[in-house]
Amino acid sequence: MTKDRKDTIAVVSAVAMLTVGTGLCVAGFCVPPLGEIHSTVLAVLGEALVYAGSIFGIKLYFDNRLRALDEDIRRRTAQ
């Protein structure tokens, strides 16, 4: 599996988790008792946000570290 495919799968799963979490919150307003969201729905939303945040954060962190490493290698070989 290539790096691009792994990144695509990670981003798609993070976006799907955000969509599901948001959908549950919206659905929580539509079921009885109206206008009140159950605590379990909020817990699922929290977990979805943490998952998506960790996927995006880890991807950005490693992309930046690899870019810095690549620049360092190029700088040292150019000397």
N, C-alpha and C positions, 0 to 999 in steps of 0.2 A: 504494500500500500504506500503510495507516495505521500510526501509531506502536504502537498496541496489538497489531496483527498482527505487526509486526516483533519486538516484545518477546516475544510468545508463541512465535514460531518460534525465537528465540534461547534461551529457557529450555527449550523442548522438546528442542532439539538438545544442550544442555548436559546435561540429565538423561539423554538417550539415550547420550551418550558415557560418563557415569558408569556407567550400567547395563552397557554393553558392556565397559568396562574391568574392572568388578567381576566380570562373568560370565567373562571370560577368566582372571582370577586363580583363581576357583573351579574352572574347568575344568582349570587347570594342576595342581591337586591330584589330579584324577581320571584323568589319562593317565600312561602310563609315562614316566619313573620316578615312582612314586607318592610324593606328599608333597614333590616338588621342582618349583619353578616356574622355567621357563626365563627367561633374562635378557630375551629379546625380549618376553615377556608383561609383565614388569615395566616395560619401556620403553613399551609401549602404554598401560599403566595410568598411568604418569607423564604421558604426553602427554594422556590423557583428563582427568586431574586439572588439568593446567595450562589446558587448553581451557575446562573448566567453570568453573574459578576466574576466568579472565579474562572470560568472558561475564558471570558474576554480579558481578564487581568493576566492570567497565565500566558495567553497567546501574545499579548502586547509585551509582557516582560521578556519572554524568550526571543521574540522578534527583535527587540531593542538590544538585548545582550548579544545575539548572533551578529547583528549589524555592527556593533561596537568591536567585537572580536575580528570580524572581517576587515574593518578599517584599520585596526591595530596590526594585523598581519600584512596588509598592503603597505602600511607606513614603514614597517620594519624591513620588508623586502625591497622597498624603493631606496633605502639608504645605502 
